[in-house]
Amino acid sequence: MPWCPKCKAEFREGFTECNTCHIPLIDHRPDGTEHIPEPDPAEEKAQRKARRRQHLLRIVQTLIVILLALAAVFLLQNMGV
């Protein structure tokens, strides 16, 4: 099972990065001797910006679906169905 060397969280197979620390996982339980890579501030900032953009896009997509559903309901009500 993959492990995070920083927070020592265990992950299921298939994960390659800790979702909290955002560092690569290792293939054994951390014993304190692992090298924890220092994050690049510019890369961290770009990743945060990308996550914010993805979050905003999900919100906009959800609102569009809700508005389309409401429009369909109002159209069906006006048609007398």
PyMOL Python script that loads the backbone (N, CA, C, O; Angstrom):
from pymol import cmd

cmd.read_pdbstr("""\
ATOM      1  N   MET A   1       0.843  -1.179   0.000  1.00  0.00           N
ATOM      2  CA  MET A   1       0.000   0.000   0.000  1.00  0.00           C
ATOM      3  C   MET A   1       0.888   1.241   0.000  1.00  0.00           C
ATOM      4  O   MET A   1       1.926   1.264   0.661  1.00  0.00           O
ATOM      5  N   PRO A   2       0.482   2.273  -0.740  1.00  0.00           N
ATOM      6  CA  PRO A   2       1.250   3.514  -0.744  1.00  0.00           C
ATOM      7  C   PRO A   2       1.043   4.304   0.549  1.00  0.00           C
ATOM      8  O   PRO A   2      -0.030   4.271   1.151  1.00  0.00           O
ATOM      9  N   TRP A   3       2.079   5.004   0.953  1.00  0.00           N
ATOM     10  CA  TRP A   3       2.054   5.810   2.175  1.00  0.00           C
ATOM     11  C   TRP A   3       2.598   7.204   1.881  1.00  0.00           C
ATOM     12  O   TRP A   3       3.425   7.379   0.986  1.00  0.00           O
ATOM     13  N   CYS A   4       2.128   8.197   2.639  1.00  0.00           N
ATOM     14  CA  CYS A   4       2.676   9.552   2.553  1.00  0.00           C
ATOM     15  C   CYS A   4       3.832   9.642   3.547  1.00  0.00           C
ATOM     16  O   CYS A   4       3.644   9.356   4.729  1.00  0.00           O
ATOM     17  N   PRO A   5       5.023  10.033   3.092  1.00  0.00           N
ATOM     18  CA  PRO A   5       6.149  10.117   4.012  1.00  0.00           C
ATOM     19  C   PRO A   5       6.035  11.285   4.989  1.00  0.00           C
ATOM     20  O   PRO A   5       6.719  11.292   6.012  1.00  0.00           O
ATOM     21  N   LYS A   6       5.189  12.269   4.698  1.00  0.00           N
ATOM     22  CA  LYS A   6       5.074  13.440   5.569  1.00  0.00           C
ATOM     23  C   LYS A   6       4.013  13.243   6.656  1.00  0.00           C
ATOM     24  O   LYS A   6       4.314  13.355   7.844  1.00  0.00           O
ATOM     25  N   CYS A   7       2.759  12.947   6.247  1.00  0.00           N
ATOM     26  CA  CYS A   7       1.680  12.810   7.232  1.00  0.00           C
ATOM     27  C   CYS A   7       1.433  11.362   7.630  1.00  0.00           C
ATOM     28  O   CYS A   7       0.620  11.089   8.513  1.00  0.00           O
ATOM     29  N   LYS A   8       2.132  10.430   6.979  1.00  0.00           N
ATOM     30  CA  LYS A   8       2.078   8.993   7.277  1.00  0.00           C
ATOM     31  C   LYS A   8       0.695   8.374   7.055  1.00  0.00           C
ATOM     32  O   LYS A   8       0.346   7.372   7.680  1.00  0.00           O
ATOM     33  N   ALA A   9      -0.092   8.986   6.151  1.00  0.00           N
ATOM     34  CA  ALA A   9      -1.399   8.433   5.814  1.00  0.00           C
ATOM     35  C   ALA A   9      -1.226   7.284   4.833  1.00  0.00           C
ATOM     36  O   ALA A   9      -0.339   7.310   3.979  1.00  0.00           O
ATOM     37  N   GLU A  10      -2.080   6.279   4.963  1.00  0.00           N
ATOM     38  CA  GLU A  10      -2.052   5.134   4.058  1.00  0.00           C
ATOM     39  C   GLU A  10      -3.105   5.336   2.972  1.00  0.00           C
ATOM     40  O   GLU A  10      -4.200   5.825   3.249  1.00  0.00           O
ATOM     41  N   PHE A  11      -2.772   4.957   1.730  1.00  0.00           N
ATOM     42  CA  PHE A  11      -3.664   5.136   0.593  1.00  0.00           C
ATOM     43  C   PHE A  11      -3.939   3.795  -0.079  1.00  0.00           C
ATOM     44  O   PHE A  11      -3.186   2.835   0.085  1.00  0.00           O
ATOM     45  N   ARG A  12      -5.026   3.749  -0.835  1.00  0.00           N
ATOM     46  CA  ARG A  12      -5.321   2.560  -1.634  1.00  0.00           C
ATOM     47  C   ARG A  12      -4.397   2.533  -2.840  1.00  0.00           C
ATOM     48  O   ARG A  12      -3.815   3.548  -3.223  1.00  0.00           O
ATOM     49  N   GLU A  13      -4.274   1.356  -3.425  1.00  0.00           N
ATOM     50  CA  GLU A  13      -3.465   1.209  -4.637  1.00  0.00           C
ATOM     51  C   GLU A  13      -3.999   2.126  -5.724  1.00  0.00           C
ATOM     52  O   GLU A  13      -5.207   2.339  -5.824  1.00  0.00           O
ATOM     53  N   GLY A  14      -3.115   2.664  -6.530  1.00  0.00           N
ATOM     54  CA  GLY A  14      -3.505   3.537  -7.612  1.00  0.00           C
ATOM     55  C   GLY A  14      -3.244   5.005  -7.326  1.00  0.00           C
ATOM     56  O   GLY A  14      -3.134   5.806  -8.255  1.00  0.00           O
ATOM     57  N   PHE A  15      -3.142   5.373  -6.049  1.00  0.00           N
ATOM     58  CA  PHE A  15      -2.840   6.748  -5.699  1.00  0.00           C
ATOM     59  C   PHE A  15      -1.340   6.974  -5.816  1.00  0.00           C
ATOM     60  O   PHE A  15      -0.549   6.095  -5.475  1.00  0.00           O
ATOM     61  N   THR A  16      -0.948   8.153  -6.299  1.00  0.00           N
ATOM     62  CA  THR A  16       0.473   8.460  -6.465  1.00  0.00           C
ATOM     63  C   THR A  16       0.903   9.693  -5.688  1.00  0.00           C
ATOM     64  O   THR A  16       2.098   9.950  -5.540  1.00  0.00           O
ATOM     65  N   GLU A  17      -0.085  10.476  -5.181  1.00  0.00           N
ATOM     66  CA  GLU A  17       0.220  11.707  -4.473  1.00  0.00           C
ATOM     67  C   GLU A  17      -0.717  11.861  -3.290  1.00  0.00           C
ATOM     68  O   GLU A  17      -1.901  11.537  -3.383  1.00  0.00           O
ATOM     69  N   CYS A  18      -0.186  12.359  -2.171  1.00  0.00           N
ATOM     70  CA  CYS A  18      -1.010  12.612  -0.981  1.00  0.00           C
ATOM     71  C   CYS A  18      -1.955  13.766  -1.277  1.00  0.00           C
ATOM     72  O   CYS A  18      -1.519  14.809  -1.763  1.00  0.00           O
ATOM     73  N   ASN A  19      -3.234  13.596  -0.992  1.00  0.00           N
ATOM     74  CA  ASN A  19      -4.204  14.648  -1.275  1.00  0.00           C
ATOM     75  C   ASN A  19      -4.156  15.777  -0.244  1.00  0.00           C
ATOM     76  O   ASN A  19      -4.785  16.815  -0.448  1.00  0.00           O
ATOM     77  N   THR A  20      -3.433  15.600   0.846  1.00  0.00           N
ATOM     78  CA  THR A  20      -3.275  16.648   1.852  1.00  0.00           C
ATOM     79  C   THR A  20      -1.949  17.378   1.679  1.00  0.00           C
ATOM     80  O   THR A  20      -1.906  18.608   1.638  1.00  0.00           O
ATOM     81  N   CYS A  21      -0.867  16.607   1.579  1.00  0.00           N
ATOM     82  CA  CYS A  21       0.479  17.189   1.507  1.00  0.00           C
ATOM     83  C   CYS A  21       0.920  17.492   0.079  1.00  0.00           C
ATOM     84  O   CYS A  21       1.834  18.289  -0.133  1.00  0.00           O
ATOM     85  N   HIS A  22       0.278  16.864  -0.898  1.00  0.00           N
ATOM     86  CA  HIS A  22       0.604  17.047  -2.314  1.00  0.00           C
ATOM     87  C   HIS A  22       2.048  16.684  -2.622  1.00  0.00           C
ATOM     88  O   HIS A  22       2.732  17.387  -3.367  1.00  0.00           O
ATOM     89  N   ILE A  23       2.507  15.575  -2.039  1.00  0.00           N
ATOM     90  CA  ILE A  23       3.846  15.064  -2.336  1.00  0.00           C
ATOM     91  C   ILE A  23       3.720  13.611  -2.784  1.00  0.00           C
ATOM     92  O   ILE A  23       2.735  12.949  -2.457  1.00  0.00           O
ATOM     93  N   PRO A  24       4.707  13.106  -3.530  1.00  0.00           N
ATOM     94  CA  PRO A  24       4.638  11.723  -4.003  1.00  0.00           C
ATOM     95  C   PRO A  24       4.602  10.719  -2.848  1.00  0.00           C
ATOM     96  O   PRO A  24       5.238  10.914  -1.812  1.00  0.00           O
ATOM     97  N   LEU A  25       3.847   9.647  -3.055  1.00  0.00           N
ATOM     98  CA  LEU A  25       3.736   8.597  -2.046  1.00  0.00           C
ATOM     99  C   LEU A  25       4.898   7.626  -2.176  1.00  0.00           C
ATOM    100  O   LEU A  25       5.531   7.534  -3.227  1.00  0.00           O
ATOM    101  N   ILE A  26       5.173   6.899  -1.090  1.00  0.00           N
ATOM    102  CA  ILE A  26       6.198   5.866  -1.098  1.00  0.00           C
ATOM    103  C   ILE A  26       5.517   4.511  -0.947  1.00  0.00           C
ATOM    104  O   ILE A  26       4.349   4.439  -0.564  1.00  0.00           O
ATOM    105  N   ASP A  27       6.247   3.435  -1.251  1.00  0.00           N
ATOM    106  CA  ASP A  27       5.626   2.110  -1.278  1.00  0.00           C
ATOM    107  C   ASP A  27       5.776   1.330   0.027  1.00  0.00           C
ATOM    108  O   ASP A  27       5.488   0.133   0.060  1.00  0.00           O
ATOM    109  N   HIS A  28       6.219   1.981   1.099  1.00  0.00           N
ATOM    110  CA  HIS A  28       6.355   1.306   2.392  1.00  0.00           C
ATOM    111  C   HIS A  28       5.947   2.261   3.513  1.00  0.00           C
ATOM    112  O   HIS A  28       5.872   3.474   3.315  1.00  0.00           O
ATOM    113  N   ARG A  29       5.689   1.703   4.674  1.00  0.00           N
ATOM    114  CA  ARG A  29       5.291   2.525   5.817  1.00  0.00           C
ATOM    115  C   ARG A  29       6.456   3.423   6.224  1.00  0.00           C
ATOM    116  O   ARG A  29       7.570   2.929   6.396  1.00  0.00           O
ATOM    117  N   PRO A  30       6.232   4.733   6.383  1.00  0.00           N
ATOM    118  CA  PRO A  30       7.314   5.650   6.712  1.00  0.00           C
ATOM    119  C   PRO A  30       7.925   5.328   8.075  1.00  0.00           C
ATOM    120  O   PRO A  30       7.214   5.069   9.047  1.00  0.00           O
ATOM    121  N   ASP A  31       9.270   5.349   8.123  1.00  0.00           N
ATOM    122  CA  ASP A  31       9.949   5.104   9.392  1.00  0.00           C
ATOM    123  C   ASP A  31      10.752   6.316   9.854  1.00  0.00           C
ATOM    124  O   ASP A  31      11.509   6.226  10.820  1.00  0.00           O
ATOM    125  N   GLY A  32      10.593   7.451   9.169  1.00  0.00           N
ATOM    126  CA  GLY A  32      11.268   8.673   9.574  1.00  0.00           C
ATOM    127  C   GLY A  32      12.576   8.926   8.845  1.00  0.00           C
ATOM    128  O   GLY A  32      13.161   9.999   8.994  1.00  0.00           O
ATOM    129  N   THR A  33      13.047   7.974   8.068  1.00  0.00           N
ATOM    130  CA  THR A  33      14.309   8.156   7.356  1.00  0.00           C
ATOM    131  C   THR A  33      14.098   8.612   5.916  1.00  0.00           C
ATOM    132  O   THR A  33      15.069   8.836   5.193  1.00  0.00           O
ATOM    133  N   GLU A  34      12.846   8.753   5.490  1.00  0.00           N
ATOM    134  CA  GLU A  34      12.550   9.129   4.112  1.00  0.00           C
ATOM    135  C   GLU A  34      12.867  10.606   3.866  1.00  0.00           C
ATOM    136  O   GLU A  34      12.713  11.453   4.745  1.00  0.00           O
ATOM    137  N   HIS A  35      13.311  10.879   2.655  1.00  0.00           N
ATOM    138  CA  HIS A  35      13.546  12.263   2.238  1.00  0.00           C
ATOM    139  C   HIS A  35      12.218  12.838   1.766  1.00  0.00           C
ATOM    140  O   HIS A  35      11.580  12.284   0.872  1.00  0.00           O
ATOM    141  N   ILE A  36      11.805  13.943   2.364  1.00  0.00           N
ATOM    142  CA  ILE A  36      10.563  14.600   1.972  1.00  0.00           C
ATOM    143  C   ILE A  36      10.940  15.780   1.084  1.00  0.00           C
ATOM    144  O   ILE A  36      11.603  16.714   1.536  1.00  0.00           O
ATOM    145  N   PRO A  37      10.520  15.737  -0.179  1.00  0.00           N
ATOM    146  CA  PRO A  37      10.906  16.810  -1.094  1.00  0.00           C
ATOM    147  C   PRO A  37      10.284  18.143  -0.701  1.00  0.00           C
ATOM    148  O   PRO A  37       9.123  18.207  -0.297  1.00  0.00           O
ATOM    149  N   GLU A  38      11.074  19.204  -0.826  1.00  0.00           N
ATOM    150  CA  GLU A  38      10.565  20.546  -0.555  1.00  0.00           C
ATOM    151  C   GLU A  38       9.746  21.001  -1.763  1.00  0.00           C
ATOM    152  O   GLU A  38      10.211  20.911  -2.899  1.00  0.00           O
ATOM    153  N   PRO A  39       8.539  21.485  -1.523  1.00  0.00           N
ATOM    154  CA  PRO A  39       7.701  21.908  -2.649  1.00  0.00           C
ATOM    155  C   PRO A  39       8.236  23.200  -3.270  1.00  0.00           C
ATOM    156  O   PRO A  39       8.762  24.069  -2.574  1.00  0.00           O
ATOM    157  N   ASP A  40       8.093  23.304  -4.574  1.00  0.00           N
ATOM    158  CA  ASP A  40       8.473  24.510  -5.299  1.00  0.00           C
ATOM    159  C   ASP A  40       7.341  25.524  -5.127  1.00  0.00           C
ATOM    160  O   ASP A  40       6.207  25.240  -5.511  1.00  0.00           O
ATOM    161  N   PRO A  41       7.623  26.707  -4.556  1.00  0.00           N
ATOM    162  CA  PRO A  41       6.543  27.681  -4.308  1.00  0.00           C
ATOM    163  C   PRO A  41       5.778  28.073  -5.574  1.00  0.00           C
ATOM    164  O   PRO A  41       4.560  28.247  -5.528  1.00  0.00           O
ATOM    165  N   ALA A  42       6.471  28.210  -6.689  1.00  0.00           N
ATOM    166  CA  ALA A  42       5.783  28.593  -7.928  1.00  0.00           C
ATOM    167  C   ALA A  42       4.859  27.471  -8.397  1.00  0.00           C
ATOM    168  O   ALA A  42       3.748  27.726  -8.862  1.00  0.00           O
ATOM    169  N   GLU A  43       5.324  26.236  -8.272  1.00  0.00           N
ATOM    170  CA  GLU A  43       4.494  25.094  -8.677  1.00  0.00           C
ATOM    171  C   GLU A  43       3.301  24.943  -7.747  1.00  0.00           C
ATOM    172  O   GLU A  43       2.193  24.648  -8.195  1.00  0.00           O
ATOM    173  N   GLU A  44       3.523  25.145  -6.455  1.00  0.00           N
ATOM    174  CA  GLU A  44       2.427  25.068  -5.486  1.00  0.00           C
ATOM    175  C   GLU A  44       1.353  26.105  -5.789  1.00  0.00           C
ATOM    176  O   GLU A  44       0.158  25.814  -5.737  1.00  0.00           O
ATOM    177  N   LYS A  45       1.796  27.324  -6.108  1.00  0.00           N
ATOM    178  CA  LYS A  45       0.853  28.397  -6.428  1.00  0.00           C
ATOM    179  C   LYS A  45       0.056  28.052  -7.684  1.00  0.00           C
ATOM    180  O   LYS A  45      -1.154  28.275  -7.731  1.00  0.00           O
ATOM    181  N   ALA A  46       0.725  27.512  -8.696  1.00  0.00           N
ATOM    182  CA  ALA A  46       0.042  27.125  -9.934  1.00  0.00           C
ATOM    183  C   ALA A  46      -0.965  26.008  -9.664  1.00  0.00           C
ATOM    184  O   ALA A  46      -2.059  26.019 -10.227  1.00  0.00           O
ATOM    185  N   GLN A  47      -0.612  25.046  -8.813  1.00  0.00           N
ATOM    186  CA  GLN A  47      -1.528  23.954  -8.492  1.00  0.00           C
ATOM    187  C   GLN A  47      -2.746  24.467  -7.733  1.00  0.00           C
ATOM    188  O   GLN A  47      -3.868  24.035  -7.998  1.00  0.00           O
ATOM    189  N   ARG A  48      -2.534  25.386  -6.788  1.00  0.00           N
ATOM    190  CA  ARG A  48      -3.669  25.967  -6.053  1.00  0.00           C
ATOM    191  C   ARG A  48      -4.602  26.709  -7.004  1.00  0.00           C
ATOM    192  O   ARG A  48      -5.825  26.618  -6.890  1.00  0.00           O
ATOM    193  N   LYS A  49      -4.005  27.449  -7.948  1.00  0.00           N
ATOM    194  CA  LYS A  49      -4.805  28.194  -8.905  1.00  0.00           C
ATOM    195  C   LYS A  49      -5.607  27.240  -9.789  1.00  0.00           C
ATOM    196  O   LYS A  49      -6.776  27.496 -10.078  1.00  0.00           O
ATOM    197  N   ALA A  50      -4.989  26.153 -10.215  1.00  0.00           N
ATOM    198  CA  ALA A  50      -5.683  25.163 -11.044  1.00  0.00           C
ATOM    199  C   ALA A  50      -6.814  24.506 -10.270  1.00  0.00           C
ATOM    200  O   ALA A  50      -7.890  24.285 -10.825  1.00  0.00           O
ATOM    201  N   ARG A  51      -6.589  24.185  -8.979  1.00  0.00           N
ATOM    202  CA  ARG A  51      -7.651  23.574  -8.160  1.00  0.00           C
ATOM    203  C   ARG A  51      -8.808  24.547  -7.969  1.00  0.00           C
ATOM    204  O   ARG A  51      -9.968  24.139  -8.026  1.00  0.00           O
ATOM    205  N   ARG A  52      -8.511  25.835  -7.743  1.00  0.00           N
ATOM    206  CA  ARG A  52      -9.573  26.835  -7.609  1.00  0.00           C
ATOM    207  C   ARG A  52     -10.374  26.945  -8.895  1.00  0.00           C
ATOM    208  O   ARG A  52     -11.601  27.045  -8.861  1.00  0.00           O
ATOM    209  N   ARG A  53      -9.681  26.928 -10.033  1.00  0.00           N
ATOM    210  CA  ARG A  53     -10.354  27.018 -11.328  1.00  0.00           C
ATOM    211  C   ARG A  53     -11.263  25.811 -11.541  1.00  0.00           C
ATOM    212  O   ARG A  53     -12.396  25.958 -12.000  1.00  0.00           O
ATOM    213  N   GLN A  54     -10.768  24.612 -11.208  1.00  0.00           N
ATOM    214  CA  GLN A  54     -11.584  23.408 -11.360  1.00  0.00           C
ATOM    215  C   GLN A  54     -12.808  23.463 -10.451  1.00  0.00           C
ATOM    216  O   GLN A  54     -13.902  23.065 -10.852  1.00  0.00           O
ATOM    217  N   HIS A  55     -12.622  23.952  -9.236  1.00  0.00           N
ATOM    218  CA  HIS A  55     -13.741  24.064  -8.291  1.00  0.00           C
ATOM    219  C   HIS A  55     -14.783  25.034  -8.836  1.00  0.00           C
ATOM    220  O   HIS A  55     -15.980  24.751  -8.787  1.00  0.00           O
ATOM    221  N   LEU A  56     -14.338  26.166  -9.352  1.00  0.00           N
ATOM    222  CA  LEU A  56     -15.260  27.148  -9.911  1.00  0.00           C
ATOM    223  C   LEU A  56     -15.999  26.579 -11.115  1.00  0.00           C
ATOM    224  O   LEU A  56     -17.198  26.813 -11.269  1.00  0.00           O
ATOM    225  N   LEU A  57     -15.303  25.836 -11.969  1.00  0.00           N
ATOM    226  CA  LEU A  57     -15.956  25.224 -13.126  1.00  0.00           C
ATOM    227  C   LEU A  57     -17.019  24.222 -12.701  1.00  0.00           C
ATOM    228  O   LEU A  57     -18.082  24.154 -13.318  1.00  0.00           O
ATOM    229  N   ARG A  58     -16.748  23.440 -11.652  1.00  0.00           N
ATOM    230  CA  ARG A  58     -17.756  22.489 -11.161  1.00  0.00           C
ATOM    231  C   ARG A  58     -18.988  23.222 -10.662  1.00  0.00           C
ATOM    232  O   ARG A  58     -20.112  22.779 -10.900  1.00  0.00           O
ATOM    233  N   ILE A  59     -18.791  24.335  -9.975  1.00  0.00           N
ATOM    234  CA  ILE A  59     -19.925  25.118  -9.476  1.00  0.00           C
ATOM    235  C   ILE A  59     -20.745  25.660 -10.646  1.00  0.00           C
ATOM    236  O   ILE A  59     -21.973  25.582 -10.631  1.00  0.00           O
ATOM    237  N   VAL A  60     -20.069  26.208 -11.660  1.00  0.00           N
ATOM    238  CA  VAL A  60     -20.770  26.755 -12.823  1.00  0.00           C
ATOM    239  C   VAL A  60     -21.529  25.645 -13.555  1.00  0.00           C
ATOM    240  O   VAL A  60     -22.672  25.844 -13.967  1.00  0.00           O
ATOM    241  N   GLN A  61     -20.901  24.485 -13.717  1.00  0.00           N
ATOM    242  CA  GLN A  61     -21.576  23.367 -14.376  1.00  0.00           C
ATOM    243  C   GLN A  61     -22.820  22.946 -13.612  1.00  0.00           C
ATOM    244  O   GLN A  61     -23.859  22.677 -14.214  1.00  0.00           O
ATOM    245  N   THR A  62     -22.722  22.887 -12.298  1.00  0.00           N
ATOM    246  CA  THR A  62     -23.868  22.513 -11.472  1.00  0.00           C
ATOM    247  C   THR A  62     -24.998  23.527 -11.617  1.00  0.00           C
ATOM    248  O   THR A  62     -26.166  23.155 -11.739  1.00  0.00           O
ATOM    249  N   LEU A  63     -24.640  24.809 -11.603  1.00  0.00           N
ATOM    250  CA  LEU A  63     -25.666  25.844 -11.768  1.00  0.00           C
ATOM    251  C   LEU A  63     -26.344  25.753 -13.133  1.00  0.00           C
ATOM    252  O   LEU A  63     -27.555  25.945 -13.237  1.00  0.00           O
ATOM    253  N   ILE A  64     -25.575  25.463 -14.172  1.00  0.00           N
ATOM    254  CA  ILE A  64     -26.159  25.324 -15.513  1.00  0.00           C
ATOM    255  C   ILE A  64     -27.147  24.159 -15.545  1.00  0.00           C
ATOM    256  O   ILE A  64     -28.233  24.282 -16.112  1.00  0.00           O
ATOM    257  N   VAL A  65     -26.779  23.042 -14.944  1.00  0.00           N
ATOM    258  CA  VAL A  65     -27.678  21.880 -14.920  1.00  0.00           C
ATOM    259  C   VAL A  65     -28.957  22.216 -14.163  1.00  0.00           C
ATOM    260  O   VAL A  65     -30.052  21.859 -14.598  1.00  0.00           O
ATOM    261  N   ILE A  66     -28.821  22.898 -13.038  1.00  0.00           N
ATOM    262  CA  ILE A  66     -30.007  23.286 -12.254  1.00  0.00           C
ATOM    263  C   ILE A  66     -30.897  24.220 -13.063  1.00  0.00           C
ATOM    264  O   ILE A  66     -32.115  24.048 -13.095  1.00  0.00           O
ATOM    265  N   LEU A  67     -30.287  25.213 -13.719  1.00  0.00           N
ATOM    266  CA  LEU A  67     -31.085  26.148 -14.518  1.00  0.00           C
ATOM    267  C   LEU A  67     -31.782  25.455 -15.686  1.00  0.00           C
ATOM    268  O   LEU A  67     -32.932  25.766 -15.995  1.00  0.00           O
ATOM    269  N   LEU A  68     -31.095  24.521 -16.334  1.00  0.00           N
ATOM    270  CA  LEU A  68     -31.728  23.775 -17.419  1.00  0.00           C
ATOM    271  C   LEU A  68     -32.893  22.926 -16.903  1.00  0.00           C
ATOM    272  O   LEU A  68     -33.928  22.831 -17.563  1.00  0.00           O
ATOM    273  N   ALA A  69     -32.734  22.318 -15.745  1.00  0.00           N
ATOM    274  CA  ALA A  69     -33.813  21.517 -15.166  1.00  0.00           C
ATOM    275  C   ALA A  69     -35.010  22.402 -14.820  1.00  0.00           C
ATOM    276  O   ALA A  69     -36.156  22.032 -15.072  1.00  0.00           O
ATOM    277  N   LEU A  70     -34.737  23.566 -14.243  1.00  0.00           N
ATOM    278  CA  LEU A  70     -35.842  24.486 -13.926  1.00  0.00           C
ATOM    279  C   LEU A  70     -36.544  24.967 -15.188  1.00  0.00           C
ATOM    280  O   LEU A  70     -37.770  25.071 -15.220  1.00  0.00           O
ATOM    281  N   ALA A  71     -35.763  25.262 -16.236  1.00  0.00           N
ATOM    282  CA  ALA A  71     -36.366  25.700 -17.494  1.00  0.00           C
ATOM    283  C   ALA A  71     -37.256  24.603 -18.064  1.00  0.00           C
ATOM    284  O   ALA A  71     -38.341  24.887 -18.570  1.00  0.00           O
ATOM    285  N   ALA A  72     -36.806  23.352 -17.987  1.00  0.00           N
ATOM    286  CA  ALA A  72     -37.605  22.238 -18.486  1.00  0.00           C
ATOM    287  C   ALA A  72     -38.904  22.106 -17.694  1.00  0.00           C
ATOM    288  O   ALA A  72     -39.962  21.862 -18.275  1.00  0.00           O
ATOM    289  N   VAL A  73     -38.834  22.263 -16.396  1.00  0.00           N
ATOM    290  CA  VAL A  73     -40.035  22.163 -15.562  1.00  0.00           C
ATOM    291  C   VAL A  73     -41.021  23.255 -15.925  1.00  0.00           C
ATOM    292  O   VAL A  73     -42.211  22.987 -16.084  1.00  0.00           O
ATOM    293  N   PHE A  74     -40.541  24.488 -16.058  1.00  0.00           N
ATOM    294  CA  PHE A  74     -41.445  25.594 -16.404  1.00  0.00           C
ATOM    295  C   PHE A  74     -42.038  25.437 -17.793  1.00  0.00           C
ATOM    296  O   PHE A  74     -43.204  25.768 -18.005  1.00  0.00           O
ATOM    297  N   LEU A  75     -41.253  24.935 -18.746  1.00  0.00           N
ATOM    298  CA  LEU A  75     -41.776  24.703 -20.089  1.00  0.00           C
ATOM    299  C   LEU A  75     -42.856  23.628 -20.079  1.00  0.00           C
ATOM    300  O   LEU A  75     -43.882  23.771 -20.744  1.00  0.00           O
ATOM    301  N   LEU A  76     -42.634  22.564 -19.336  1.00  0.00           N
ATOM    302  CA  LEU A  76     -43.627  21.495 -19.259  1.00  0.00           C
ATOM    303  C   LEU A  76     -44.902  21.972 -18.574  1.00  0.00           C
ATOM    304  O   LEU A  76     -46.001  21.567 -18.953  1.00  0.00           O
ATOM    305  N   GLN A  77     -44.761  22.826 -17.572  1.00  0.00           N
ATOM    306  CA  GLN A  77     -45.948  23.355 -16.876  1.00  0.00           C
ATOM    307  C   GLN A  77     -46.741  24.255 -17.816  1.00  0.00           C
ATOM    308  O   GLN A  77     -47.972  24.226 -17.808  1.00  0.00           O
ATOM    309  N   ASN A  78     -46.059  25.044 -18.615  1.00  0.00           N
ATOM    310  CA  ASN A  78     -46.738  25.956 -19.533  1.00  0.00           C
ATOM    311  C   ASN A  78     -47.406  25.206 -20.674  1.00  0.00           C
ATOM    312  O   ASN A  78     -48.372  25.697 -21.257  1.00  0.00           O
ATOM    313  N   MET A  79     -46.900  24.023 -20.998  1.00  0.00           N
ATOM    314  CA  MET A  79     -47.503  23.225 -22.068  1.00  0.00           C
ATOM    315  C   MET A  79     -48.711  22.444 -21.552  1.00  0.00           C
ATOM    316  O   MET A  79     -49.461  21.874 -22.344  1.00  0.00           O
ATOM    317  N   GLY A  80     -48.900  22.414 -20.253  1.00  0.00           N
ATOM    318  CA  GLY A  80     -50.053  21.729 -19.691  1.00  0.00           C
ATOM    319  C   GLY A  80     -49.843  20.252 -19.487  1.00  0.00           C
ATOM    320  O   GLY A  80     -50.814  19.504 -19.369  1.00  0.00           O
ATOM    321  N   VAL A  81     -48.635  19.820 -19.444  1.00  0.00           N
ATOM    322  CA  VAL A  81     -48.346  18.387 -19.276  1.00  0.00           C
ATOM    323  C   VAL A  81     -48.309  18.046 -17.820  1.00  0.00           C
ATOM    324  O   VAL A  81     -48.082  16.890 -17.462  1.00  0.00           O
TER     325      VAL A  81
END
""", "prot")
cmd.dss("prot")
cmd.show_as("cartoon", "prot")
cmd.util.cbc("prot")
cmd.orient("prot")
